[in-house]
Amino acid sequence: MRLKGVAVALALIVYAATVQGFPMFKRGRCLCPDKLLKAVKLGNIEKASIIYPDNNCDKMEVIITLKAHKGQRCLNPKSKQASLIIKEIKRKNFLKYKNV
């Protein structure tokens, strides 16, 4: 009886160590869901930000903050509008660090 208890405890410890090594989310913790917009009305954009792939999420995300507290939307990074926004943000960052 005692040997059976030790075997069960050992099995639980091995199982816990194995499960702890598995990632909980297959694709990571991305901020944008799979449903992405192609474009947003330019007059509604308050701020745009780019999140590059990292350990948490394996894809680039373009997040648009809308005016008048209407929340945030995610753009498809491959869309034409997102490409233009990414190019403009990179240009502004380059100029900002160039002048420092």
C-alpha positions, 0 to 999 in steps of 0.5 A: 500500500505504501509503495503504491502511494509513493508511486502515485506521488512520484507520477504527479511530480513528474507530470507537474514538471512536464506540464509546466514546460508546455506553453499555455498559448500556442500563438502567444499573448497577442493583443489583436484577435484574428479579426483585423480591419483593412482600414479606419477613417483617417479623421477618427485616428488619435494615435497609432502604434506598432508592436513587433513580434517578440516572445509574447506574440509571433506576429506584428500588430498595428493598433489604432486608438480612436478619438472620442474614447471609441476604443482601439482597433487592430489593422491588418499589417498587410493592408495598404493603410497599415503599410502607410502608417508603419512607414510614417511611424518609422520615419518619425522615429528615425527623425526623432533619434537622428536629432537627439 
